[in-house]
C-alpha cells in the first residue's frame, strides 16, 4: 500500500491511516488470521514501518534505505507489547497467550514500559524495557597519561593500544567457516520445506548463532575491560561499508585482485569493529568516560618521532620505518600513537588542559609521545 501510494501520489500514508485499515483487514477473509494476534503487536509493526519510511526519506540519515519485504523463512520472529503485560517473579503474562515462565538473567529495575518477545533459533526470549532515574556518572580522574589511550583496529591484530598492549582477533566465523559451508551444501541438496530440510536448516541456524554469540561475548568482555581501564578512548572513525566494498567490478571494468579483496572483506566483517565501538561508547557513557572518534587519514603513515607523512614509511603491512629519521616500530602501534595524539588535539580544542607527569618526573603535553632508543617498540602484554 505504501509503495503504491508513493508511485501514484508521492505521499507516505500515515500510521493512523494504516491503523484504521487494520480493523477492516481483520474482517477480510484473506487476512482474518490477524484476529488471532493481539492488536497492540500489530500496531507496533505498523509503527515500525512508519519509522522506517520516515528514516528512508530523512536527509540527515543518508545511510538509511527504503524498507524491503521480509521473507518468511529469513526474518527475525519478534513482537512487542506496549501494555497489558504483567510480571510476577519469574513468570510473565502476555495478552492472548497467558502466563509464561522465563529464566530471569538479571533483576528487573525501574518501571517496565514494554516487553519484546523474540525467537533466536530454537529458543524464545523476552526483553523488558524499563524506565528509571539514573544519576549522571562521575568518573574520578587519575593520571591522564594512563587514562587516555588510542586504539588501532585491524585484521592481524584486533586491537593495538598506544600503551603497547594488543589483542589477538577471535575470528569466530573463520573457525567455523568450513563446517558452515558443508552444512549449507547439505541444506541445498534437500527438498525445500521437507522435514529433513527443516532439520538441516536448524543445524545451519545453530552454527550462525554460535558464531555470533562467540563474537558478541569476545567484544562485550573486551569493551568492558577497555572502559574500566581508561577514562578516554580514542579510535578511528572507520567506514566499514566502504572498506568492505566488493572489488568484482563489471564486464566493462573488471576488478583486480578480486579473490584477495574478497578474503579481506570477509576478515574485516568477521571482526565486528562497529559493534565494538558501539559497546565502548555506551559503556564509557555509563561510567562517565569518553569515546572520541578521529579522522583515520594517514594515521599509519605519520612518524610519531619527526611528524613526516609518507606512504613509503609503511612499505609492508606490519612494519613502520620512517624514511626521514629511521624510526621503526610496529605499524599498528604507530597508528595507535597518532590516533591518541589526534584525540588529545580534540580535547585541547574543546578547552581541556591535557598534561601528564612522566615517569622521570618531567611534566610534558600528552600529545608528545616518548620515543625510545631501540628501533623496535616492544609489545608489553596481551589483554
Beta strands, then each sheet from edge to edge (+ up, - down):
strand 1: 78-81
strand 2: 86-88
strand 3: 91-94
strand 4: 98-101
strand 5: 111-120
strand 6: 123-131
strand 7: 148-153
strand 8: 157-161
strand 9: 166-168
strand 10: 232-236
strand 11: 290-294
strand 12: 319-321
strand 13: 328-330
strand 14: 355-357
strand 15: 363-365
sheet 1: 1+ 5- 6+
sheet 2: 2+ 3- 4+
sheet 3: 9+ 8- 7+ 10+ 11+
sheet 4: 12+ 13-
sheet 5: 14+ 15-
end
